[in-house]
Amino acid sequence: MPTTGPSARISLDNERTIAPISPLLFGGFAEHMGRCVYGGLYDPGSAQADERGFRRDVQAALREMGISVLRYPGGNFLSGYHWRDGVGPREQRPRRRDLAWQSIETNQFGTDEFLAYCKTIGAAPMLGVNLGTGTIEEAGALVEYCNAPSGTATADMRVANGHPEPYGVRYWCLGNEMDGPWQIGHLDAHAYAVKAREAAKIMRWHDPAIKLILCGSSHTEMPSYPEWDRVVLEHCWDQVDYLALHYYATNYDNDTASYLASAAQFERQVDTLAGLLRFMQGRLRSRHSVKLSWDEWNVWYKDRSGRGNWQEAPPLSEEQYNLEDALVVAQWLNVFLRRCDVLEIACLAQVVNTIAPLTTRGDALLRQTTFYPFVMVSRHAAGVALSPLVAAPELETARYGPQPLLDVAASYAADSDRGAVFIVNRSQSEPLTAEIAWRGVAPQRASTIIRLAGSHVRAANSFEQPDTIVPRQLPGGPIHDGRLTLELPPLSFTVVATEGYR
């Protein structure tokens, strides 16, 4: 293939592995914020609704994304939410003021509906307990409601509500962003650590098999980051399994070059916290290990609306995503693969309507640009992550300094003898010729090549033009002598699926 731009080389070796890829990296987040739950997941007045009020089109799209774990019910909402309001006969559930988003909460969708929804889409549930206005006793009671066998008052409440068998919810968040002054019941690091530790003890006494996620810093710009993380880990290390991290990418200054190098920020955040985990394990002389859960991540800056004016399900933070946003999401997913040695859970915030890859309007559903890179990676990344060696021209950025034009991740699944390479070309104007070279065992064929690309960073999908930015499938073909040459257009995300290794 003739060279029409600069060239790059990607070297891969199936013996240079990082770690197994956790399926829970492809999770989502649903909060009672805006139209995520009401009008998104649950919309009984829609022609799309099934017999339970769940929208069929949204369910199908979440299955298409391969959502593996779903976090609920918040988010900031969690810190003022009392789970008993959302169980039992719907006509008896109270209407409440939601102080987090200045909205009216009807409680028509609660714990049992959420767990039924997870079962419908095949996702593991991740429930949060209220450590803002809630008590440690209330947190333990929710575990009892969900996971205890019948025979005690709280478990029998679940039975009376039509669910005789325990749900067996495994993943539990110990509050949400408790470092933030905006949080209802905000606590300093020491106060939160004590409350989280005592809640964790009660919750584990109800069910020793659960996995607990501790609140880390809500953002890297918090003045307490990463000292907050150190303090809470020091107090809670042996009681928890994961430390949560959150981050939302922005491009307020309209600096596309820097924005398209956001992977540098994502890697730096993981590196900082991974180092802290190693330090704390050594300092505490502990054999117990704690991993990372990136349980809120997304692009969020165009629509930051968060005050609902005391309406039911007002439209809040309904971001419209474009091509550059999709390429940032693709890089985020690449970082998840490259750091799967320490990162095991990740939840895209959120899944529908509110800062989401899916948007409903009436009975119609739009797949935004960010929907597609998620699908492209979740479908093809399996087995173990490989450590790619990338030699590429560099792009100068104001925010991160020089960065390579290519952002690359790769995987290989021995059980199916299939691999994949995930490549973002950050250039805004030039194509790049890239040679992928496998050392040792190499695939014999590229089974398919899938590409998401466009000519303008602001290109976006709409209900009127839903296919402006969608993936295109390119022909695969044989791979000769362990080498494959690709022409990568600017502003593109390419997935090369491979097979027949020998």
N, C-alpha and C positions, 0 to 999 in steps of 0.2 A: 504494500500500500504506500503510495507516495506521501512524503511528509509535507504538510501545508502549514505547520507551525512548529513551535518548540517541541522537544521530545522529553520523555521521562521513562523510567524503568521501575517496575515493581517486582521484587524478588520474593518468592514464597517457598517455604519448606514445610512439609507436613510434620516434620519432627520438631520444628520450632513453634511449639504451642504455648498459649498463654494460660488457659484454664477452660474447663467445660462452660458452655454458654447456658446460663439459667433461663428456662422458659419464662420466668417471672419478670424478665427484663422488658417484656412486651405487654405491660399492664396499662390500666387507665384509672381515672379518678372521676367520681361523680359526686358533686356537692350540691346541697340545697342552696344554690345560688342562681339567680336569674331563671332561665328556662332550661337548665340542664335536666332536672328531674321532671318538673311539670311542663309538658310541651315537648320534652325530649325523650327521656326514657318512658315516662308515663303520661299518656294523653288519651284518656278514655273517650273523649268526644271526637276523636279523629277516625276517619274511615280506615286508617292504618292500624287501629288498635285491635289487639286480640281480646279474648274473653276476660283477661285480667287487667286490661287497660294499657298493656305494654305495646309500644309501637313496633310493628313487624319490620318496617323498613330500617329502623335504627338497629334493631336486634341483628338483622341480616348484615348490615354494614359492620357492626362490631365483631361479628363472627368472621367476616372477610378480613378484618384487621388482625384477627387471631388474638384478641384481648385475653390474656392468660390470668390476670388478677385484677380485681376492681376494688379500689379504695373508696370508702363511704363512711359517714355522711358529710365530712368536711376535713380540712378547710376551717376557715374562721367560724363558720356556722356551728362546728362541733362544740366550741367552748361555751355555747349557751343552750345546747340541745340536751333534753332529758329523754332518754330513749323510751321510757314508758308512755310518753305522749303519742308515739307512733306505732303502738301495737294495740290489738283488740279490735272490736267492732268499729268500723270507720265512722259510723254516725255518732259514736261516743268520744271520738278523739277531739281534743281541744284545738281551737285556733289560737296561735300565739304570735306575738311580735318577735320577729327575728332581728335582734339588734345588730348582728354582724353586717347584714346587707340591707337593713331598714326596709324589710319586706314583711308580708303576712305569710306565715307558715300554716298550712291547713292540716298537716300531718296525715294526709290521705295516702302517702307513700312512706313506709317506715321499715323497720328491721326485717320483718317477715317478707314484705314485698321485695326488698333488696336481695334477700337470700334466694328467693324464687327467681329473680331476674338473673342472678349469677348462674344459677343452674341452667337456665334457658340458653344462655350464650356460652356455657362451658368455661366460665371463669372462676377462679378461686376467690372467695370474698376476703377483703381486708377491712375490718371494722375498727373505728376509732372510738375511744372512750373520752368523755368530757372531763378534762382535768382543769378546766377554767372555773365554771360555776358548779361543776359536779363534784361528787365526793368519791373517795376510794371505795366506799361501800357500794355506791351506785355502779362503779366500774366492775367490781366483782359480780354484782347481781346480773349485769349484762352477759358476762361469761356463763354464769349459771343458767340464765334464760336460754342461751344459744346451745350450750354444750353439755349440760347435766342431764342425766336420765330422770324420768319422772319420779315423783315421790316426795318432792319438797315444793314449797309454795311457789317459788319463782319459776322453777322448771315446769310445774303444773300449770302456770299461767300460759306457757308456750303450748302445752297440750290442749288447754281450753281454747286456744286460738287456732286450733286445727293442725298442729304439727307435733304429733306424738313422739317422733324420733329426734334425738339431738342432731343439730346441724353439723357439729364438729368444725366450727370456724377455727382456722389455725393461726391466721395472721392478725395482729392487734396493734394499733397505734396508741401510744401513751400520750394522748392529747395532740395538739397541733400548734406549731409556731409559738410556743409559750415564751420565747425570748422577745416577742414583738409587743411594744406598747399598745398597738392597735387591737391586741387580742383580749377578748372578754376574760377577765380573771388573770391577766398577765402576771407572771411570777419572775423573780430574778433566778439566776442559775441554781443557787443553793436551795431556794424554796421549791423550785420545780423538781430538782433532783430528789429531795426528800419525799415529795408527794408521789412522784413517779415510782420511786423504789417501793414505797408502801403499797401503792396500787398494784404494782407488778406482783408483789408477794401474795396479795389476796387473790388476784386473777389466776396465778399459778396454783394456788391451793385448790381452786375450783377445777382447774384442768392443767396438769403438769405438761401436757403435750403442746401447749400453745407457743407461738413465736412472737416475741414482743419487739416493737420498734420504738426507740427512744427519740424524742424531739432533739434534733440538732439545730444549728443556726438556720434561721429562715432565709438568709441571704448572705453573700460574702461581703456586702457593704455594711452589715451591721457592725457597730463599734465593738461589740463583744465577741465577734468572730475572730479566731476559733477558740477563744478562751471559754466561752459558754460550753462548747463541745467537750473541752477537757474536763471542766467541773462536773458536768452531768455524767460523763463516762466514769469518772473517778468514784462517784457515789453509787452508780447503778450497774457497773460492768458485769457482774456475775448474774444480774437479774434480767438482762436483755440480750437480744440476738442481733439487732440491727440498730444502726444510727441513721436517722433520717437526714437527708439534705434536700434543699429546695433551691431552685434558680429559675428565673424567667429572663430570656434573652430579649434585648431591645435594640432598636436602631433609631433612637430619638434624633441623633445628629445627622441622619441621612448619609452615613459613611459606609457605603456598600462594601468597599474593600475590607474594612475592619470587621464588619458584620459577617461577611462570608468567611472570616477566619475565627469565628466564635469557638471553634473546637479548642483553641488554645486556652480559653477561659474555662471550658468544661474540664479539660484535662488537669488544669492547675487546681481546681476545686477538689477533684478526686485525689490528686497527689497529696494535697495538704491533709485531707482527712484520713487517707490511707496511712500516711506517716504518723498521724496522731494515734490511730488505732494500734500501730506497732509499738509506739512509745508507751501507751497505757497498758498494753498487755505485758510488756517488759517491766514496767514500773510496779505493776500489781503482782508480778510473778504468777500470772494466771495461765492455766492451760485452756481456759475458755476463750473462744474467739468471737469477735463481733464483726459483722460485715456492714456494708452500706446499702441503704434503700433510698433511691432518688425518687421519692414518692410524690413530688410535684416538679414537673419540668415542662416548659413550652416557651414559645414566643408570645410576648404579651406587652404591647405598648401603644397600639393605635386606638383602642377603646378601653379605657380604664374605669368606666362607669361602675360604681359600686353602691349607689344609694337608690333604693327601690321606691322611695316615696310612699311606703306602706301599701304597696300593691301586692296582689298575688302573682307570683312568677313574672315579674317585670323583666324585659330584655336588658341584661347587664353584660358588659364586656363581651359583646358579640363581634370579635375580631374577624376581619376579612383577610385571609392569608394569600400571599402572592408567591412568585417563583423564588425570590431570595429567602423567604421564610421557609419554604420547602427544603431548600438546600441547607439551611441551618439545622432543620430537623434531621435531615439525612446525616449530617456530621455528628449530631448528638447521638444518634443510633450507632454510628461508627465508634464513637468514644465508649459507648456501653460495651461493645464487643472487645475493644482494646483493653478495657479495664475490668473485664469480667472476673479477674482474679480476686477482686475485693467488692465489686458491685454485683448484687444478686437480684435486686428488685428495682423496678422503675415504673412509674405511673404517669402517663401523659395527662396533664391537667388542662382541660377536662375533656370528656368524650363527646359531648353533643351540645351545641348552641353556645355555651359560655366558653370563650377561648378554646374552641374545639375544631377538630377536623371535619365535623359533620354539623350541618345546619338545617333545621326544619323551617318550612314556611307553609302553613296550612297542612295539607296532606303530602307535600312534596319534600324531598330530601336532597341536599346538595353535598357532594363530596368536595371539600376544599383541597387546595394544592397539597397541604400537609398530610392529608390522608394517604397519599400514594407512597411516599418514601417509607412510612411505617409499614404498609402492606408489603412493599418490596423487600424489606429487611426481615420482617417477622416470618415471611414465607420461606426464605432461603437460608437464614442463619441458623445453623444447628450443629450439634456435636461439640467441637472445641473451636475456640478462636485461635487463629494463627497470627504470628508476629510478622507483619510485612516490613520489608526494607524498601524504602521509597527514595529514589533519586529524581528530583524534579526541580524545574526552575522556581525561583522564589518570587513572592508577591510582597511588596512593601506595604505595611499597614500602619496607620497612625496609632492604633490602640495596642497592637501586639508586636510591632516590629516586623522583620521579615518572616514570612510564612510560606511553606511550599504551596505551589498551585494545586497540588493534589492532596486530598484527604482520603485515606484508604483503610479499610478493614477487610478481613477475610476469615472464612470458616471452613471446616471439613468435618463431615459426619461419616465415621468409618462404617457404621451399621448399614447405611444406605449407599456408601461409596460415592457420595456427592459432596461437592464443595461450592463455594461462592466467593466472589470478590466484589467489594462494594467501593465505588470510586466517585468522589465528587471533584469536578473540575471547577475551581473557584474563579478562573479567569472570566472577565466580563466581555472579552472581545475576541480572544484567540483560541482556535482549536489546539489540541495538544495530542501528539502522537505518543502513545504509551505502549511499551512492550511489557507483557507479564511473562515472567520466566519462573518456572518451577524447578527447584533443585531436588534431586533424588526422585521419589515417586511423583509422577506427573499425570494429569488427566489426559485422556485421549480425545475428549470432545467437549466443546462448549454446547451444552444442550439448549440453552437459550440466552439471549442478551436482551435486557430490559432497560429502557432509558427514559428518564424524565428530563425534559429540557425545554428551553424557550429562548426567545430573542431579547426579552426585556425583563429586568428584575421585578417590575411592578405588575407583570401579567398575572391575572387572577381568574379563577372560575366564578361564575355567577349562575343564578337560576336560569337566566336567559341564555347564557353561553357556558354550560357546565363542563365543556371539554376543551377549554383553552389550554390548560396545562394538565395533561394526562400522560401516563407511560405509553411508550410505543415498544412493541416487541420486534426485535431484529433477528434475522436468521443466525443460528449458531453455526457449528461446523467443526471439522476436525482440528485438533491442536497438534502441530508437528514438532517433534523434538523438544517438547516441554515449553514451547514459546507461542504466545498469541499477541498479535499487534492490533491495537484498537486506535481509531481516530475519535477522540473525545471532544465533542463540541463545547464551546464556552457555556457557562451556566448550566451544567448538566450533572445528573446523578445516574450512574450506570451500574447495573448489577450483571455480572457474568456468572451464570450457573454452569458448573462443570461436572463431568462424570467419567467413569471408566479409568480410575487411577491404577497405574501399574509401573 
